[in-house]
Amino acid sequence: MAENGTVVREFILMGFQVQAELQVGLFFVFLVLYLLTMAGNLGMIVLIQSDSRFQTPMYFFLSHLSFLDICYSSVIVPQLLETLNTDKMVIAYERCATQFFFFTLCASTECFLLAVMAYDRYVAVCNPLLYATAMTPQTRLGLVAGAYAGGMLNSVIRTGCTFSISFCKSKHVDFFFCDLPPLLKLACSETRLQEQVIYVFAFLVITTSISVILISYLFIIWAILKIHTVSGKARTFSTCASHMTAVALFFGTLMFMYLKGNMGKSLGEDKIVSVFYTVVIPMLNPMIYSLRNKEVKEALKTAFDKMRVCKWNKS
């Protein structure tokens, strides 16, 4: 229900509420970031699928990370661009719930997938002789399927709890997409039970993933310390550096956003953080994994050389 007592069938996303000139600038900035995200992650997937050097478990998981980043960004950014273009945007109740569901699905699955990738690095570093037998194609598929199943479970529960709340204070969502903190501000029914369930599952998703990552890296660090040569330590550490950077960026922003106190009471701050993990991080991930990876850089150089030769032959 809204202020006039009618049932809410739509919401109005207010976006950033800045001056028109600044909105035009933001539109083009986010458009460029979105195009870079699509190009980088699609390029990473194509490179992994087309080059025999990347038919390994690590790159199999990385291709799924790129797929999630594409979905993650596509759930949010096109609507963000539409909101900036129209100043505010009307979104149907069902579409809001659908966006909320897929946003939670992508975020939760990415948490679990980053944990799976940490376990993969642990096996590669600490048990290199058993790596091929431990990370069989069936095992990889099982781990990825488990990540998606965990993400689906959390998404169903979080979406069900959120949209079982009655909204009647207003139709106006002071945000650029349908997220939990701004929606809670519109609730006119008791939300304590739903919030407790949502927080418990968010806590379980984040702490389970982080626990797997921390334990994996404790064993990895211990294995690196036992390597006698400096070059050997550096080479081993370099295989994990990209993943550690991605983990720090993703979980750092998620924990700040969803596990801090007074959720939803500083939406201006929440908007900035949300832009970082819904727009910036999906764009940065392919750069992180390519710029710090010698194999990817060599494959990209080979691909560009082939394109240059083909262009030269056509001319």
C-alpha positions in Angstrom: 0.0 0.0 0.0 1.1 3.6 -0.6 0.3 6.8 1.1 -3.2 6.8 -0.2 -3.9 3.3 1.1 -3.8 1.6 -2.3 -1.7 -1.6 -2.9 1.8 -0.9 -4.3 2.0 -2.3 -7.8 5.0 -0.3 -8.8 8.0 1.6 -7.4 9.7 4.8 -8.5 13.5 4.6 -8.5 14.9 8.0 -7.7 18.5 7.3 -8.8 21.2 9.7 -7.8 19.1 13.0 -7.7 21.9 15.2 -9.0 21.9 18.2 -11.4 20.9 17.5 -15.0 24.4 18.3 -16.3 26.0 15.9 -13.9 23.5 13.2 -14.8 24.5 13.4 -18.4 28.1 13.0 -17.4 27.3 10.0 -15.1 25.3 8.4 -17.9 28.3 8.3 -20.2 30.7 7.3 -17.4 28.5 4.3 -16.5 27.9 3.4 -20.2 31.6 3.3 -20.8 32.2 1.2 -17.7 29.4 -1.2 -18.7 30.8 -1.6 -22.3 34.3 -2.3 -20.8 32.7 -4.8 -18.4 31.0 -6.7 -21.3 34.1 -6.5 -23.6 36.5 -7.6 -20.8 34.5 -10.5 -19.5 33.3 -11.8 -22.8 36.8 -11.5 -24.1 38.0 -13.6 -21.1 35.4 -16.3 -21.8 36.2 -16.5 -25.5 40.0 -16.6 -24.8 39.6 -19.4 -22.2 37.3 -21.4 -24.5 39.5 -21.0 -27.7 43.0 -21.5 -26.3 44.1 -25.0 -25.3 46.5 -23.5 -22.7 43.5 -22.5 -20.6 41.8 -25.9 -20.4 42.6 -26.1 -16.7 40.5 -26.0 -13.5 41.6 -22.5 -12.6 40.5 -21.0 -15.9 37.3 -23.1 -15.9 36.3 -21.4 -12.6 37.5 -18.0 -14.0 35.2 -18.3 -17.0 32.3 -18.8 -14.6 33.4 -15.7 -12.7 33.4 -13.7 -15.9 29.9 -15.1 -16.7 28.6 -14.0 -13.3 30.2 -10.6 -13.6 28.4 -10.2 -17.0 25.0 -11.2 -15.4 25.7 -9.2 -12.3 26.4 -6.0 -14.2 23.6 -6.6 -16.7 21.0 -6.9 -13.9 21.8 -3.4 -12.6 23.6 -1.1 -15.1 21.0 -1.0 -18.0 18.4 0.1 -15.5 20.8 2.5 -13.9 21.4 4.1 -17.3 17.6 4.3 -17.9 17.2 6.0 -14.5 19.9 8.6 -15.3 18.4 9.2 -18.8 14.8 9.9 -17.4 15.8 11.4 -14.0 13.6 8.8 -12.2 12.1 5.5 -13.3 8.9 3.6 -12.7 9.5 -0.1 -12.1 6.7 -2.7 -11.7 6.5 -4.6 -8.4 7.2 -7.9 -10.2 10.1 -6.5 -12.1 11.6 -5.1 -8.9 11.3 -8.5 -7.2 12.8 -10.2 -10.3 15.8 -7.8 -10.3 16.2 -8.3 -6.5 16.2 -12.1 -7.0 18.8 -12.2 -9.8 21.0 -9.6 -8.2 21.1 -11.7 -5.0 21.7 -14.9 -7.0 24.7 -13.4 -8.8 26.2 -11.9 -5.6 25.7 -15.0 -3.5 27.0 -17.4 -6.2 30.1 -15.2 -6.7 30.8 -15.5 -2.9 30.8 -19.3 -3.2 32.7 -19.3 -6.5 35.5 -17.2 -5.0 35.7 -19.7 -2.2 35.9 -22.6 -4.7 38.7 -20.8 -6.5 40.6 -20.4 -3.3 40.3 -24.2 -2.7 41.5 -24.8 -6.2 44.6 -22.7 -5.5 45.2 -24.6 -2.2 45.1 -27.9 -4.1 47.4 -26.6 -6.8 50.0 -25.2 -4.4 49.9 -27.6 -1.5 49.2 -30.9 -3.4 50.5 -30.2 -7.0 51.1 -33.9 -7.7 47.4 -34.7 -6.8 46.0 -31.7 -8.6 45.0 -33.4 -11.8 43.3 -36.3 -10.0 41.7 -34.1 -7.4 40.3 -31.5 -9.8 38.7 -33.8 -12.4 36.1 -32.4 -14.8 33.4 -34.0 -12.6 34.8 -32.4 -9.5 34.9 -29.0 -11.2 31.3 -29.3 -12.3 30.2 -30.4 -8.9 31.9 -27.4 -7.2 30.5 -24.9 -9.6 27.0 -26.5 -9.3 27.3 -26.3 -5.5 28.1 -22.5 -5.8 25.1 -21.9 -8.0 22.8 -24.0 -5.7 24.0 -22.1 -2.7 23.4 -18.8 -4.4 19.9 -19.9 -5.5 19.0 -21.0 -2.0 20.0 -17.7 -0.5 18.3 -15.7 -3.3 15.0 -17.5 -2.9 15.0 -17.0 0.9 16.1 -13.3 0.7 13.7 -12.4 -2.0 10.8 -14.3 -0.3 11.5 -12.5 3.0 11.8 -9.1 1.5 8.7 -9.2 -0.6 6.6 -10.7 2.1 6.8 -7.2 3.7 4.0 -4.7 3.2 5.1 -1.5 1.5 2.9 1.5 2.2 5.0 4.5 3.3 5.8 5.5 -0.2 6.4 4.3 -3.8 9.7 6.3 -4.0 12.8 4.1 -3.7 15.8 6.4 -2.9 18.2 4.2 -4.8 19.1 3.2 -8.4 18.0 -0.4 -8.2 15.8 -2.6 -5.9 18.0 -3.4 -3.0 17.3 -4.3 0.6 18.2 -1.1 2.6 16.0 1.3 0.5 13.1 -1.1 0.4 13.1 -1.6 4.2 12.6 2.2 4.5 9.2 1.8 2.8 7.9 -1.0 5.0 4.8 -0.3 7.0 4.6 -3.8 8.6 6.9 -5.4 11.3 10.1 -6.4 9.6 12.2 -7.8 12.5 11.6 -11.5 11.7 12.4 -11.0 7.9 15.5 -9.0 8.7 16.8 -11.5 11.1 16.3 -14.4 8.6 18.0 -12.3 5.8 20.9 -11.3 8.1 21.4 -14.9 9.3 21.7 -16.2 5.7 23.8 -13.3 4.6 26.1 -13.9 7.5 26.3 -17.7 6.7 27.0 -17.0 3.0 29.8 -14.5 3.7 31.4 -16.2 6.7 31.3 -19.7 5.1 33.0 -18.3 1.9 35.5 -16.3 3.9 36.3 -19.2 6.2 37.1 -21.5 3.2 39.2 -18.7 1.6 41.1 -18.0 4.8 41.8 -21.6 5.6 43.0 -22.2 2.0 45.3 -19.3 2.1 46.7 -20.2 5.5 47.8 -23.5 4.1 49.1 -21.8 0.9 51.2 -19.3 2.9 52.6 -22.1 5.0 53.5 -24.0 1.8 55.2 -20.8 0.4 57.2 -20.3 3.5 58.7 -23.8 3.2 60.0 -22.9 -0.3 63.7 -22.2 0.0 64.3 -19.9 -3.0 63.0 -16.3 -3.3 62.1 -16.8 -7.0 60.1 -20.0 -6.1 58.2 -18.1 -3.4 57.5 -15.2 -5.8 56.4 -17.6 -8.6 54.0 -19.5 -6.3 52.6 -16.4 -4.7 51.9 -14.8 -8.2 49.5 -17.7 -9.0 47.3 -16.5 -6.1 47.8 -12.7 -6.2 45.0 -12.0 -8.7 42.5 -14.1 -6.8 43.5 -12.5 -3.5 42.9 -9.0 -5.0 39.5 -10.0 -6.4 38.5 -11.4 -3.0 39.6 -8.3 -1.1 37.6 -6.0 -3.3 34.4 -8.1 -3.5 34.1 -9.2 0.1 35.4 -5.9 1.5 32.5 -4.0 -0.1 29.9 -6.6 0.6 30.8 -6.7 4.3 30.7 -3.0 4.6 27.4 -2.8 2.8 25.4 -5.6 4.5 27.0 -6.4 7.8 27.4 -2.9 9.1 25.1 -1.4 11.7 22.2 1.0 10.9 21.5 -0.6 7.6 19.6 1.7 5.2 20.1 4.9 7.3 22.8 6.4 5.1 21.6 5.7 1.6 23.9 8.3 0.1 26.9 6.3 1.4 25.2 3.0 0.3 24.8 4.3 -3.2 28.5 4.9 -3.6 29.4 1.5 -2.2 26.8 -0.2 -4.4 28.2 1.5 -7.5 31.6 0.1 -6.6 30.5 -3.6 -6.3 27.8 -3.6 -9.0 29.6 -1.5 -11.7 33.3 -1.1 -10.9 34.3 -4.6 -9.6 32.8 -6.5 -12.6 34.8 -4.3 -14.9 38.0 -4.6 -12.9 38.0 -8.5 -12.5 39.1 -9.3 -16.1 41.8 -6.6 -15.8 43.0 -8.1 -12.5 43.2 -11.6 -13.9 44.8 -10.6 -17.2 47.3 -7.9 -16.2 48.8 -10.1 -13.5 48.8 -13.3 -15.5 51.6 -14.0 -17.9 49.7 -16.7 -19.8 46.7 -14.4 -20.4 49.0 -11.6 -21.6 50.8 -13.9 -24.0 47.5 -15.3 -25.3 46.1 -11.8 -25.8 49.3 -10.8 -27.7 49.0 -13.9 -29.9 45.3 -13.1 -30.6 46.1 -9.5 -31.5 49.0 -10.6 -33.7 46.7 -13.0 -35.6 44.2 -10.2 -36.1 46.9 -7.9 -37.4 48.1 -10.5 -39.9 44.5 -11.2 -41.1 43.9 -7.5 -41.6 47.3 -7.1 -43.4 46.4 -10.1 -45.7 43.0 -8.6 -46.5 44.5 -5.3 -47.4 
